[in-house]
Amino acid sequence: MAEARPRRLLATLFARFDGSVLHVAPPGQPAAPLQMPTAAQHRRWAPLLGWCMSGAVGERGPQTRLSVALWPAQPGSPDAALIEAFSRHLDGSHQLLAAGGALAGGWLRLRVKACDVAWWRPRRPTDPWDCGYVVNEAAARDALARFRPRRATLMVAMGWSQADLDDTLAQLVRSSAHWAHPVRWLVVQGREQDLPVLPGLGGLPLVRIQPLDTER
C-alpha cells in the first residue's frame, strides 16, 4: 500500500487532458473565442453549476461518482452556446484569462497540478475540472471504456441516440467503481421529447435542468 501511493501520485502528476475522449469544441464546430462570462450567464447556468458540485465538493468522504442530467437546447442555440461558456468557466479557462500574462498563468497551472496530487485535500468549488464534448463515434466510445478521470470531469453528449447513451452510460457505471474523481454526464437534446421518458439512462437517475431566466 505504501509503495502504491507514490506510483499513484506520479501518475496524477503526469496525467494530461484525455483528448481521445473529450473535445473542447462542440461537434463539428470551432471553439468559440474565450471571453469572460457576463453576470447574466452566471445566473442562467446556476442550476447546472449546482448539479455539478452536488456530491463533488466539500469534506472528504463518499462522492457521487457519476451523475446524468438533461439540458434541453437546440445545437447552435444560445442555450447550447451557454454550455460551452460554462465548460470554459468550470475548467479554469476564465481563471487563466483573468490571471493576465504568461507568468501568472504558469503559476496558476502549477497550483492546479499541486491540488491534483494533494489527495488529502477536499475539493473546492473553484478547483478547475476537465470539461469537453464526447463525440458519438466508435473510437470515442471505445476510449470511454478505458477512461479514468484525472480530476472532476464534465462530459457533454450532444445529439446522441437513446441506444448509444444507454450502452455508454451502462459501461461508465461499471467503470466508475475504479474512479477517484466524480464525473458529470450532460445530455444536450433539442427537445426533451427526443428522449423517451424513462427513470434514467444507463440505469442512472436522470436530472432535468433548465437555465434560469436572466430577469429573475
C-alpha positions in Angstrom: 0.0 0.0 0.0 2.8 2.4 0.9 4.6 1.7 -2.4 1.4 2.1 -4.4 0.8 5.7 -3.2 3.9 7.2 -4.8 3.0 5.5 -8.1 -0.5 7.0 -8.0 1.0 10.4 -7.2 3.4 10.2 -10.1 0.6 9.1 -12.4 -1.6 12.0 -11.3 1.3 14.4 -11.7 1.9 13.4 -15.3 -1.7 12.9 -16.3 -3.0 15.0 -19.2 -6.3 16.0 -20.7 -7.8 12.9 -22.4 -8.2 14.1 -25.9 -9.2 10.6 -27.1 -12.5 11.1 -25.1 -13.1 14.9 -24.8 -13.1 17.7 -27.3 -13.1 21.3 -26.2 -15.4 22.5 -29.1 -18.9 21.2 -29.8 -19.1 18.5 -32.5 -18.5 20.0 -36.0 -17.9 23.5 -34.7 -14.8 25.6 -34.0 -14.1 26.6 -30.4 -15.7 30.0 -29.5 -13.3 32.8 -28.7 -12.6 32.9 -24.9 -14.4 35.7 -23.2 -15.1 36.5 -19.6 -18.7 35.4 -18.7 -21.4 38.0 -18.1 -23.5 38.3 -14.9 -26.4 37.0 -17.0 -24.5 33.9 -18.0 -23.6 33.2 -14.4 -27.3 33.4 -13.4 -28.5 31.2 -16.2 -26.1 28.4 -15.6 -26.5 28.4 -11.8 -28.7 25.2 -11.8 -26.0 23.5 -13.9 -23.3 24.5 -11.5 -25.3 23.3 -8.6 -25.8 19.9 -10.2 -22.1 19.5 -11.0 -21.0 20.4 -7.4 -23.6 18.3 -5.6 -21.7 15.3 -4.3 -18.4 16.6 -5.7 -17.0 19.2 -3.3 -16.7 19.7 0.4 -15.3 17.4 3.1 -13.5 14.1 2.3 -15.8 11.2 2.1 -18.3 9.4 -0.3 -18.8 11.3 -3.5 -21.3 10.9 -6.3 -19.1 9.3 -8.8 -21.4 9.5 -11.8 -24.5 11.7 -12.4 -26.5 12.3 -15.6 -28.5 15.4 -16.4 -30.6 16.6 -19.4 -30.3 20.1 -20.8 -32.9 20.9 -23.4 -31.2 23.0 -26.2 -31.1 23.0 -30.0 -27.5 22.8 -31.4 -26.3 26.3 -32.3 -28.9 28.0 -30.0 -27.9 30.4 -27.2 -28.7 27.8 -24.6 -26.4 25.3 -26.3 -23.7 28.0 -26.5 -24.1 28.6 -22.8 -22.9 25.0 -22.2 -19.6 25.8 -24.0 -19.2 29.0 -21.9 -20.0 27.1 -18.7 -17.4 24.5 -19.6 -14.7 27.1 -20.0 -15.7 28.5 -16.6 -15.6 25.2 -14.9 -12.3 24.1 -16.5 -10.5 27.2 -15.2 -10.1 29.0 -18.6 -11.7 32.1 -17.2 -9.4 32.0 -14.2 -6.5 31.8 -16.6 -7.8 34.7 -18.7 -8.3 36.8 -15.5 -4.8 35.9 -14.3 -3.3 38.1 -17.1 0.1 37.3 -18.6 2.1 34.1 -19.1 3.9 34.2 -15.7 0.6 34.5 -13.7 -0.9 31.8 -15.9 2.0 29.5 -15.3 1.7 29.8 -11.6 -2.0 29.1 -11.8 -1.3 25.9 -13.8 1.3 24.8 -11.1 -1.2 25.4 -8.3 -3.8 23.3 -10.1 -1.4 20.5 -10.6 -0.3 20.7 -6.9 -4.0 20.4 -5.9 -4.4 17.4 -8.2 -1.7 15.5 -6.3 -2.9 16.6 -2.8 -5.2 13.6 -2.4 -5.9 14.6 1.2 -7.3 18.0 0.3 -11.1 18.3 0.0 -12.2 19.5 -3.5 -13.3 23.2 -3.6 -15.8 24.9 -5.9 -13.0 26.9 -7.5 -10.9 23.9 -8.4 -10.7 23.5 -12.2 -12.4 20.5 -13.8 -11.7 18.7 -17.1 -14.6 19.6 -19.4 -15.4 18.7 -23.0 -17.8 17.2 -25.6 -17.9 13.4 -26.3 -18.4 12.7 -29.9 -20.7 9.8 -30.7 -18.2 7.8 -32.7 -16.9 4.2 -32.2 -13.4 5.4 -31.3 -14.6 7.7 -28.6 -16.9 5.1 -27.1 -14.1 2.6 -27.0 -11.9 5.2 -25.3 -14.6 5.8 -22.7 -14.4 2.2 -21.6 -10.8 2.8 -20.6 -11.3 6.3 -19.2 -10.1 7.2 -15.7 -10.7 10.8 -14.7 -7.6 12.7 -13.5 -9.8 15.2 -11.8 -13.5 16.0 -11.6 -14.9 15.9 -15.1 -17.8 17.3 -17.1 -18.7 15.3 -20.2 -21.2 16.8 -22.7 -23.1 14.5 -25.0 -24.9 16.4 -27.8 -27.2 14.7 -30.2 -26.6 11.1 -29.1 -29.2 8.4 -29.7 -31.0 6.8 -26.9 -29.4 3.4 -27.5 -25.9 4.7 -27.6 -26.5 6.7 -24.4 -27.8 3.7 -22.6 -24.9 1.4 -23.7 -22.2 4.0 -22.9 -23.6 5.0 -19.5 -24.0 1.4 -18.5 -20.3 0.9 -19.3 -19.4 4.1 -17.3 -21.4 2.8 -14.3 -19.2 -0.3 -14.3 -16.0 1.7 -14.8 -16.9 4.2 -12.1 -16.1 1.8 -9.3 -12.4 2.4 -10.2 -12.6 6.2 -10.4 -11.0 8.5 -7.8 -13.0 11.6 -9.1 -16.6 12.4 -9.9 -17.9 12.6 -13.5 -20.9 14.5 -14.6 -22.5 13.5 -17.9 -24.7 16.2 -19.5 -27.1 15.2 -22.3 -27.9 18.1 -24.6 -31.0 17.5 -26.7 -33.2 19.8 -28.8 -36.4 18.8 -27.1 -37.0 16.6 -24.1 -39.4 14.6 -26.2 -36.4 13.5 -28.3 -35.6 11.1 -25.4 -38.2 8.6 -24.0 -39.5 9.5 -20.6 -37.5 7.0 -18.6 -36.4 6.8 -14.9 -32.8 7.3 -16.1 -30.2 6.5 -18.7 -27.8 3.5 -18.3 -29.7 2.7 -15.1 -28.9 6.1 -13.5 -31.5 8.7 -12.3 -31.9 11.5 -14.9 -31.7 15.1 -13.6 -33.6 17.6 -15.7 -32.0 21.1 -15.7 -33.4 24.3 -17.1 -31.4 27.6 -17.5 -32.6 30.3 -15.1 -34.3 33.3 -16.6 -31.9 36.2 -16.6 -34.6 38.6 -15.4 -35.2 36.8 -12.2 
